[in-house]
Amino acid sequence: DYVITGVYSSYNNGPKDRQWKAKCCKSLDHFVQDCRVSGQINSYDSDMDFSVDYPEVFTGFYSAHLDSTEDRLWAIQVCKYIQCSGSLTCDTADSCEQVSLVSGQSYTCSCNTGYSLTSNNKSCNDNNECDTNNGGCSHTC
């Protein structure tokens, strides 16, 4: 029933870890659409402070770890937070496992990067990136 609308993180070099605080808001009769991934929102060994304003919310976090710093660079998936109205109900739009793409009073389901829509057109399967061109990696996946 809640969505994340802000996140703050500080890096502690002693245990080489981050402490997190999140800002949450109650979700009432809404769904998400028009998702995008932010650019990098922090630097290694530094604080991170990122927030969005209504009508956007966080729907995912992505990170890349660097062993030499024992820290991560972060990006956040952000989506528009849309209020349900008319004949489109949140129960209908929320039947999508990951992303509802709404146009007027109809919707279609979509999946986040790295996932593909299943035959029921609502659920998503995690793609194995190593199955295609070794995931674009020079080493073995």
Secondary structure, DSSP 8 states (H G I E B T S, - for coil): -EEEEEEEEEEETTTTEEEEEEEEEE--SEEEEEEEE------TTS-EEEE--TTEEEEEEEEEEETTTTEEEEEEEEEEEEE-BTTB-HHHHTTSSSEEEEETTEEEEE--TTEEE-TTSS-EEE--GGGTGGGG-SS--
